[in-house]
Amino acid sequence: MNPSPAFLPDERALFARMARGDEAAFGSIFFHYTALIRPFIFSITRSEAITEEIVQEVFLNVWLNRAKMAEGDNYRAYIFTASNNHVYTWLKKRARELRLHSEIGETMPDIDNSIEETIDLKESITIIEKAVENLPPQKKLIWRLSRGEGLSHEQIADRLGLSKNTVKNHLVVAIKMIREQLDGQQGTAVVVAMVLIAVWGRGRECQEYSSFTR
């Protein structure tokens, strides 16, 4: 039986070799974990170029901290935490670009890219999902088709027998209703959820939620 692709065979030995400067071991770690974190990063950024940039930053951090990592034993948590933190930093930057910083950016804590701190975007996406459950049926359906199945406005319109503008308007109202549900809630995960909603609302279509599991 083949091992699960989620786990790297001889991982401890590979990280020990990398700590000694073994570039081949680093390559094995890089290709294995890139396959795991890339879908998550892309599901948030919706940009191949930005995804690639963040992946490179994550593994530059891994290489520079290889000696420290060899002292630990939860390499997966370290890499996933670094991915979360880099994406979170990107979200803060994107929020400023969308002129949202004055509204919610000031409430965001500074990020300490360390192995001890985890910014869990899955929690933020779960918060959004709970809000989506409270949408009216048609808006919920259109949201699911757009954000869950990755359909364009035109594709959704064809499937539901609606105009493209009607679909767009439903999504605009759905985003507003989700934001209204989140207003007044506290916590970092809520702030990140608000930024995600804002980015998705003003940016490109988001075709899927996070696949950053386990």
WOQUI-V560997 format. One record per backbone hydrogen bond with DSSP energy under -1.0 kcal/mol. CO is the residue of the C=O (numbers start at 1). NH is the residue of the N-H. Records with the same first field share a line. If there is no record, write none. Layout:
CO: NH / NH
//
This chain:
4: 7
8: 11
10: 14
11: 15
12: 16
13: 17
14: 18
15: 19
17: 22
18: 21
22: 26
23: 27
24: 28
25: 29
26: 30
27: 31
28: 32
29: 33
30: 34
31: 35
33: 37
34: 38
37: 41
38: 42
39: 43
41: 45
42: 46
47: 51
48: 52
49: 53
50: 54
51: 55
52: 56
53: 57
54: 58
55: 59
56: 60
57: 61
58: 62
59: 63
60: 64
61: 65
63: 66
65: 69
66: 70
68: 71
69: 72
74: 78
75: 79
76: 80
77: 81
78: 82
79: 83
80: 84
81: 85
82: 86
83: 87
84: 88
85: 89
86: 90
87: 91
88: 92
89: 93
90: 94
91: 95
92: 96
93: 97
94: 98
95: 100
96: 99
100: 103 / 104
101: 106
104: 107
105: 108
112: 114
121: 125
122: 126
123: 127
124: 128
125: 129
126: 130
127: 131
128: 132
129: 133
131: 134
132: 135
136: 140
137: 141
138: 142
139: 143
140: 144
141: 145
142: 146
143: 147
144: 148 / 149
145: 151
152: 156
153: 157
154: 158
155: 159
156: 160
157: 161 / 162
163: 167
164: 168
165: 169
166: 170
167: 171
168: 172
169: 173
170: 174
171: 175
172: 176
173: 177
174: 178
175: 179
176: 180
177: 181
178: 182
179: 183
182: 185
187: 191
188: 192
189: 193
190: 194
191: 195
192: 196
193: 197
194: 198
195: 199
196: 200
197: 201
198: 202
199: 203
211: 213
//
